[in-house]
Amino acid sequence: MGMAVDAAHRVYIVDYSRRRIVRFDATEGAREIHRSAGITNRITGGSWGWRPTGVATAGGEVFVMEDWPLPPLLAGLVGSPRILRIAPDGALETVASVSSTGIRLAVSAALAVIVLLLYRLFRRRRAAR
């Protein structure tokens, strides 16, 4: 799906079908440095959820772009696509994601209305006793 080369001539390959980033270098050979993860990746054994779609290097760090193939409404809720930074020590951090604030606000408002309606229903039933 994509590849990048760093200043030390290590090659980073996006292994899309296995949901991982593999690093090749002359001394260590091939080594997995990142596997896309999330609750749905774990529940489904990796058949659904986050997947790497791009890789870049800068200043000793590796940046991975991942997406979650969802309809736009759901993708906006989970923040897909996202950019992860892999530090030289292996620490992983999400540095950016694309989400729809409007969708999140609409879902939050809908949940608030549902909670309010359930609360009122509960109060009426208690008062009727």
N, C-alpha and C positions, 0 to 999 in steps of 0.2 A: 504494500500500500504506500510505503514511503521509506526514505532513508536519509541519514545525515552522517557527516564525518566531522570529528572534532580535531582540535589542534594537535593531538597526539596520534592522529591517523587511525583512531578507532572508528569502526563503522557501526551505526545503529540502524537496525531494520525493524520496520513495523510488520509484525507477523499477525496480520488481521484475523485470519481464521482461528488462530490459537489465543487471540486476545492478549498479546504480549509484545514487549520490546526486547530484542536480542542485540547484544553488543558483541562484535567480532574484533579481536585484536591479535597481533602476531604472537604474543607471549601466552595469553590465556585461552585463546581460541574463542568459541562461541559460549556466551553466558546470558541467561535471562536476567534482565535488570528490573523489569516491571511486568506485572500481570494486572490487567484491568480487574477491578474488584468493586463490589457493592453487594448489598443484601440479595438482589435478584441474581447476580452472578453466582453467589454461593448456593442459593436455593435451587437454581436450575442447572447447576453444574457447568456454568459458563455458556449455556446455549441462549441466554437472553440477558440483557443488561449492557453495561458499559463496554466499549470496544475502542482500541486505539486506531486513529485514522491518520496521524502525522507525528513526526518527531523532528526536533531541532536541538542544536547544542550552542551554548554561549557561556564563556567564562567558567568552564569546568562543570557546568550544570547541564542537565538534559531536560528538555521541555517536551511533554507529550500532549497531543490533542486527542481527546476522546469524545465520542458521541454515543448517544443512546437512541437507537432507531425507534422513535415513538411518533405518534401524531403530534402536530405542532402544539396543541393545547397541553398535552402531558409533558412534552419536551420542555416547554416553558416553565412548567412547575418544578421539574427536577434540575433545571439549569444546564440543558444540553445544547451545544457542545460545551466542554470545559477544557481548561489548560492546567496541567499538573507540572510542578517543578520537582525534579529529582536532584537533590543536593549530592555533592561528592561522597558524603557519608551514607547515602541511601535514604535519607529522610525525604518524605513525600509531602507536598503541600499543594492544595488547589489554589492557583493564583488568579484565575478568572473563570467565569461561567456566564453563559447567555441565558437569561431568564426573562420572563415577561412579568413585570410588576403588575400590570393590569390584570393578568390572569390570576396571579397570587392574591391580589386584593379581592377579586370577585369570588374566589374560592373561600377566602377567609370570611367575607361577608355572608356567603351562603351558609357556612358552618356556624357562624354566630346566630343567624336566624333560626337554624335547626335547633341549636342549643336552647335558645329563648323559647321556641315553641314547645320543646320537650319539658322545659321547666314549668311553663304555664300549665301544660297538661297534667304534670305531676301534682302541682299545687291544687288544681281543680279536683282531682281524684282524692287528695287528702282532705280537702274541705268537705267533700260529699260524704265522707265517712262519719 
